[in-house]
Amino acid sequence: MMIRSGTELINPFKVLERVGIRERMRIADLGCGSLGHFVFPAAQLAGPKGKIYAVDILREVLEIIEHRAKDDQFYNIETIWSDIDVYRATRIPEGGLDICLLVNNLFLSQNKPNLAKEMARLIKKGGLALVIDWKPSQTPIGPPADQRVSPEEAQAIFDIPEFSLTDTFEPGRFHYGLLFKRTDAQHVPPGGKKPHRRH
C-alpha cells in the first residue's frame, strides 16, 4: 500500500509471499478499494490460471478496478459487488478460496461476527484468512484510535471453530497482521444452527 508521499505502508508482494501465495490459487480481497493494492499483486503472483475476486460495496470502486484490469491485461480478476457484513451476500463459490484477504476493513465492519462467518464460508478447508488492520494506538495516518480494533479483539472475533490462528506479524509500521487457517470443522452459519441438508 502506497500513499502519495511515496512512503511505503504495506508491501503487498512481501505479505502475499509470506502467506504462501502460489500460481493457480483462488484469492478474494474483501473491501478491495479503488487502487487494488492487493488485487493486482495477487493477480500477478497467482498467474493467468489463478483467480482473483475483487470485492467491494461501492460499484464505482469496482468499475475502476475493471478498467485497470482491462488496461493492464489482467484477465484473472473478477469484480464482485457485496456487503461483506451480510452473511451469504458474497457471490463466490462456497469453500472455493485458497486465501481470503481482509485489509483495513475490520475496523469498518458493522457486524464483525457475520464477517468472520462469511470468510469461513468462502474459504476451503486448509485455506487461509489474512486479516490486516491498524494498530490500536494513534498514528499519523489512519482512523481515530477509538475506532480501531486491537489484535486481541480481532483474534476474539475469529475465535470460531472454523479458524485456527497460525501466525502474527507486522506488515508495516502502523499495522498488525493475523493469519488464520480454515480448520476441518463443519461451517456453522451465524446463530449457531447447522445448515439443512437436502435429501
C-alpha positions in Angstrom: 0.0 0.0 0.0 1.5 3.3 -1.1 0.5 6.8 0.0 1.1 10.0 -2.1 4.2 11.0 -0.2 5.9 7.8 -1.5 6.1 6.3 2.0 5.5 2.6 1.9 2.9 1.5 4.4 2.5 -2.2 3.4 4.3 -4.1 0.7 1.7 -6.4 -0.7 4.2 -8.6 -2.5 6.1 -9.3 0.7 2.8 -10.0 2.6 1.4 -12.3 -0.1 4.7 -14.2 -0.4 4.7 -14.6 3.4 1.3 -16.3 3.4 2.4 -18.6 0.6 0.6 -17.4 -2.5 1.2 -19.6 -5.5 0.2 -19.9 -9.1 -3.3 -21.1 -9.8 -4.7 -20.0 -6.4 -8.1 -18.5 -5.9 -8.0 -15.4 -3.8 -10.5 -12.8 -2.7 -9.8 -9.3 -1.4 -12.8 -8.2 0.7 -13.2 -4.4 0.6 -10.5 -4.1 -2.1 -10.6 -0.3 -2.6 -10.2 1.5 -5.9 -6.4 1.2 -6.0 -6.5 -2.6 -5.7 -3.3 -2.6 -3.5 -3.6 -6.3 -3.0 -5.7 -7.2 -6.1 -3.1 -6.6 -8.7 -0.1 -8.0 -6.9 -2.2 -11.1 -6.2 -3.2 -11.3 -9.8 0.4 -11.2 -10.8 1.6 -13.8 -8.3 -1.3 -16.2 -8.9 -0.7 -16.1 -12.6 -3.1 -16.4 -15.6 -4.6 -19.7 -14.3 -5.3 -18.2 -10.9 -8.4 -16.3 -10.0 -8.7 -13.0 -8.0 -12.0 -11.8 -6.7 -12.0 -8.0 -6.1 -14.9 -7.5 -3.7 -16.4 -4.1 -2.6 -19.7 -2.5 -1.7 -19.0 0.6 -3.9 -19.8 0.0 -7.6 -17.6 2.9 -8.7 -14.6 1.2 -7.0 -15.3 -2.0 -8.9 -15.5 0.0 -12.2 -12.1 1.5 -11.6 -10.7 -2.0 -10.9 -12.3 -3.4 -14.0 -10.9 -0.6 -16.2 -7.4 -1.0 -14.8 -7.5 -4.8 -15.1 -8.5 -4.4 -18.8 -5.8 -1.8 -19.5 -3.1 -3.9 -17.8 -4.4 -7.1 -19.3 -5.2 -8.9 -16.0 -7.8 -11.4 -17.2 -7.8 -13.3 -14.0 -9.5 -10.6 -12.0 -13.3 -10.7 -11.4 -15.1 -7.9 -9.6 -17.8 -8.8 -7.1 -20.3 -6.3 -5.6 -21.1 -7.3 -2.0 -21.8 -6.1 1.5 -19.2 -8.2 3.3 -21.1 -7.8 6.6 -24.1 -9.7 5.2 -23.8 -13.5 5.5 -24.1 -15.3 2.2 -24.1 -12.0 0.2 -20.7 -12.6 -1.5 -21.3 -14.4 -4.7 -18.1 -16.5 -4.7 -18.4 -20.4 -4.7 -18.7 -21.6 -1.2 -15.4 -23.2 0.0 -13.7 -22.1 -3.2 -11.0 -19.8 -1.9 -7.4 -20.6 -1.1 -6.8 -17.2 0.5 -9.2 -14.5 1.7 -7.8 -11.1 2.5 -9.3 -8.5 4.8 -7.1 -5.4 4.8 -8.0 -2.2 6.7 -11.7 -3.2 6.8 -12.2 -5.0 10.1 -12.5 -1.6 12.0 -15.1 -0.5 9.5 -17.3 -3.6 9.9 -20.7 -3.1 11.5 -21.2 -6.8 12.0 -17.8 -8.4 12.7 -19.2 -11.9 13.7 -21.1 -12.1 10.4 -17.9 -11.0 8.5 -15.8 -13.7 10.2 -18.5 -16.3 9.3 -18.7 -15.2 5.7 -15.0 -15.5 5.4 -15.2 -19.0 6.9 -17.9 -19.9 4.4 -15.9 -18.9 1.4 -12.5 -20.5 2.3 -11.8 -24.1 1.6 -10.6 -26.4 4.4 -6.9 -25.8 4.8 -7.2 -22.4 3.2 -6.1 -19.1 4.8 -7.7 -15.9 6.1 -5.4 -12.9 6.3 -6.5 -10.0 8.5 -4.5 -6.8 8.4 -5.6 -3.7 10.3 -4.4 -0.6 12.0 -2.6 -0.8 15.3 -4.7 0.4 18.2 -2.5 3.3 19.2 -3.0 6.6 17.4 -0.7 7.0 14.3 0.0 10.0 12.0 -2.4 8.5 9.4 -5.4 6.2 9.7 -8.7 6.2 11.5 -9.2 7.6 15.0 -7.8 5.4 17.8 -11.2 4.8 19.3 -12.5 3.3 16.1 -9.7 0.7 15.8 -9.8 -3.0 16.6 -6.8 -4.3 18.6 -5.1 -7.5 17.7 -6.6 -9.2 20.7 -10.1 -8.1 19.8 -9.5 -9.3 16.2 -8.4 -12.7 17.5 -11.5 -12.9 19.6 -13.7 -12.2 16.6 -12.1 -15.0 14.6 -12.1 -17.4 17.6 -14.6 -19.7 16.0 -14.3 -23.4 15.3 -13.7 -22.8 11.6 -10.4 -20.9 12.2 -7.1 -21.5 13.9 -4.5 -18.7 14.4 -1.3 -19.7 12.7 0.8 -16.5 12.5 1.0 -13.0 13.8 3.3 -10.4 12.2 3.9 -6.8 11.5 3.2 -6.0 7.8 4.1 -2.3 8.3 4.8 0.3 10.9 1.2 1.1 11.6 -0.4 -2.3 11.0 -0.7 -5.7 12.5 -1.3 -9.0 10.6 -3.1 -12.1 11.7 -3.1 -15.3 9.7 -5.8 -17.9 10.3 -6.1 -21.4 8.8 -9.5 -22.8 7.9 -10.0 -25.9 10.0 -11.8 -29.1 9.2 -14.7 -28.0 11.4 -18.1 -28.0 9.7 -19.1 -24.5 8.9 -22.0 -23.3 11.1 -23.8 -20.1 10.0 -24.3 -17.1 12.3 -26.7 -18.0 15.1 -25.3 -21.5 15.6 -27.7 -23.5 13.5 -26.2 -26.0 11.1 -27.4 -25.7 7.5 -30.2 -28.0 6.5 -29.2 -30.7 4.1 -31.4 -31.5 1.2 -32.1 -35.2 0.7 
